Amino acid sequence: MTIGQRIRLARRANQMSQRALAEAAGISAMAISKYERGSDIPSSSVLLQLARSLEVPVEYFFRPLQQNVEVRAFRKHVSLGVKEQDAIQARIQEWLERYFELEDLLHIQGSPEVLPEIPVGSFDEVESAAEELRRRWNLGMDAIENLTWLIEDRGLKIGVVDGFDDFDACTFKAREQPVIVTRAQIPGDRQRFNIAHEMGHLVLKISGALKEEKAAHRFAGAFLVPASTARHELGQKRSSLELHELALLKQKYGLSMQAWIYRAQDLEIISESTARNYFRFFRQQGWHRQEPGAQIPEERPQRLKLLVYRALAEDLISRSRAQELLGEPLNGWVTGEPHHDVFAAPSGHRYEHLD
């Protein structure tokens, strides 16, 4: 990828026009156009100005291309425009480039585990597919404490994108490896459902009249709370559900109160009319947007950070390079500030302990 292509990619990620970037960097829009077309190359001083304006390190412009990303479908609201979709794709591209560069540096090849493709033609088969994946992953039927970490351990790449309220999630393959990207800064129960939904797209091989989105929704609920688990918690048949009961189950399983109502309806624990009454009540209270009670914390992927610190510990990269690949400042105890108590590691190195 040329410097001009890098400029264009970073500009798209920031949703900036050529004119807006030119004004921010103090150069002409014509110069930006020439750089992006490859008919001119920016000087080192101009690159510094562009890096500051685009909020990227200068090294970004010289990073080798690791993987072209093409996201074919987004789970999104209607109002998410083409410009925003281009920005999301550009940010995913930059994140994956850092990820793959680290894996190459550490000689990590491919995914340790390949997701199965399970044929389904009915919702009952979707339920079975979710349980089959749990069996293959030796999860049992209990609550999953941290879905993001679990999936990363199974070899999938999980990313988060911030700043796009109308974006939910997307999934695709890069280097033949499954990748799931969700929106950041949303309640953890919604994030977990989005991730499980995208897993449904990867796992389910749909046939017949079954609709893909509905099948992925059913898979998400079934994977997070299998049918036997839901019946254990709610019973076989109910005429009503208690809101405090739903709130407690939400905390236990990381599944929203409304998703629990859907789960009870899908499994015929409650009737469709009872479920509709609850959904109507949630809307009247404004709870369909933010449910009452304590929120489930957002989950954050950790594997990229672990790879950065691993490469740093093995002296494969410098601290400045580690910060660039991490995409954010290193933790204070690694960089040396701020610090509080100091303790000695077994190797004799001294590390600073943060309270």
Residue pairs with C-beta under 8 A, 6 or more apart in sequence:
1 9
1 63
1 64
1 65
2 38
3 35
3 41
3 42
3 47
3 61
3 62
4 35
4 36
4 37
4 38
4 41
5 36
5 38
6 60
6 61
6 62
6 63
7 21
7 32
7 35
7 36
7 42
7 50
7 54
7 61
8 36
9 90
9 93
9 94
10 50
10 54
10 56
10 60
10 90
10 94
11 17
11 18
11 21
11 32
11 36
11 54
12 86
12 87
12 89
12 90
13 54
13 87
13 90
13 91
13 94
14 21
14 54
14 55
14 87
15 83
15 84
15 87
16 24
16 54
18 29
18 32
18 33
18 36
19 29
21 32
21 50
21 53
21 54
22 28
22 29
22 31
22 32
24 53
25 32
25 46
25 49
25 50
25 52
25 53
26 49
27 46
27 49
31 40
31 42
31 46
34 40
35 41
35 42
42 50
47 58
47 61
48 58
50 61
51 57
51 58
51 60
51 61
56 94
57 324
59 321
59 324
60 94
60 324
63 97
63 101
64 101
65 97
66 96
66 97
66 100
66 101
66 104
67 93
67 96
67 97
67 100
67 174
67 175
68 93
69 89
69 92
69 93
69 96
69 172
69 174
70 89
70 172
71 85
71 88
71 89
71 92
71 170
71 172
71 181
72 172
73 170
74 80
74 85
74 88
74 167
74 168
74 169
74 170
75 167
75 168
75 169
75 170
75 194
75 197
75 198
76 85
76 166
76 167
76 168
77 165
77 166
77 167
77 168
78 166
79 166
80 164
80 166
80 167
84 164
84 166
84 167
87 164
88 161
88 164
88 167
88 170
88 181
91 161
92 159
92 161
92 170
92 179
92 181
94 327
95 159
95 304
95 327
96 157
96 159
96 174
96 179
98 304
98 324
98 325
98 326
98 327
99 157
99 304
99 307
100 174
100 175
101 325
102 108
102 304
102 307
102 308
102 311
102 325
103 109
103 307
105 311
105 316
105 317
106 307
106 310
106 311
106 314
106 316
108 307
110 155
110 175
110 176
110 177
111 154
111 155
111 156
111 177
111 178
112 154
112 155
113 154
113 155
114 155
115 133
115 154
115 156
115 178
115 199
115 202
115 203
116 132
116 133
116 136
116 203
117 203
117 204
117 205
118 129
118 132
118 133
118 203
118 204
118 205
119 125
119 205
119 207
120 126
120 128
120 129
120 204
120 205
120 206
120 207
120 210
120 215
121 206
121 207
121 208
121 210
122 208
122 210
123 210
123 215
123 218
123 266
126 200
126 204
126 210
126 215
126 218
126 219
126 222
127 218
127 222
127 226
127 227
129 203
129 204
129 219
129 222
130 219
130 222
130 223
130 226
131 141
131 222
131 226
131 227
133 199
133 203
133 223
134 140
134 141
134 223
134 226
137 150
137 154
139 150
141 226
141 228
141 229
142 229
143 225
143 252
143 253
143 254
144 150
144 224
144 253
144 254
146 299
147 192
147 195
147 196
147 224
147 254
147 299
148 158
148 191
148 192
148 195
148 299
148 300
148 301
148 302
149 299
149 301
149 302
151 158
151 180
151 195
151 199
152 158
152 301
152 302
152 303
155 177
155 178
156 177
156 178
156 179
156 180
156 199
157 174
157 177
157 178
157 179
157 180
157 303
158 179
158 180
158 181
158 182
158 195
158 301
158 303
159 179
159 180
159 181
159 182
159 301
160 181
160 182
160 183
160 184
160 300
160 301
161 167
161 181
161 182
161 183
161 184
162 183
162 184
162 185
164 183
165 183
167 183
168 182
168 183
168 194
169 180
169 181
169 182
169 183
169 194
169 195
169 197
169 198
170 180
170 181
170 198
171 178
171 179
171 180
171 181
171 198
171 199
171 201
171 202
172 179
173 179
178 202
180 195
180 198
180 199
180 202
182 191
182 194
182 195
182 198
183 191
183 194
184 298
185 298
186 194
186 298
187 256
187 290
187 291
187 295
187 296
187 298
188 254
188 295
188 296
188 297
188 298
188 299
189 250
189 254
189 255
189 256
189 259
189 295
189 296
190 256
191 298
191 299
192 224
192 254
192 255
192 296
192 299
193 220
193 221
193 224
193 255
193 256
193 259
196 219
196 220
196 221
196 223
196 224
197 216
197 217
197 219
197 220
198 216
199 219
199 220
199 223
200 215
200 216
200 217
200 218
200 219
200 220
200 223
201 212
201 216
203 219
204 212
204 215
204 216
204 219
206 212
206 215
218 266
221 255
221 259
221 262
221 263
221 266
224 253
224 254
224 255
224 259
225 233
225 253
225 255
225 260
225 263
227 267
230 263
230 264
230 267
230 269
231 267
231 269
233 249
234 241
234 264
234 269
235 269
236 269
237 268
237 269
238 264
238 269
238 270
239 270
239 274
240 270
240 274
241 260
241 261
241 264
241 270
241 274
241 278
243 257
243 292
246 257
246 260
246 261
247 257
247 291
247 292
247 293
249 255
249 257
249 260
250 256
250 257
250 260
250 291
250 293
250 296
251 294
251 296
254 296
255 263
256 291
257 282
257 287
257 291
258 279
258 282
258 287
258 288
258 291
261 270
261 275
261 278
261 279
262 275
264 270
264 275
265 271
265 272
265 274
265 275
279 288
282 288
282 291
285 292
304 326
305 326
308 317
308 322
308 325
308 326
309 322
309 334
311 317
311 322
311 325
312 319
312 322
312 334
317 325
319 330
319 334
319 335
322 330
322 334
323 329
323 330
329 335
331 354
332 338
332 339
332 352
332 354
333 339
333 351
333 352
333 353
333 354
336 352
338 354
339 352
339 353
339 354
340 352
340 353
340 354
340 355
341 352
341 353
341 355
342 350
342 351
342 352
342 353
343 350
343 351
343 353
344 350
344 351
345 351
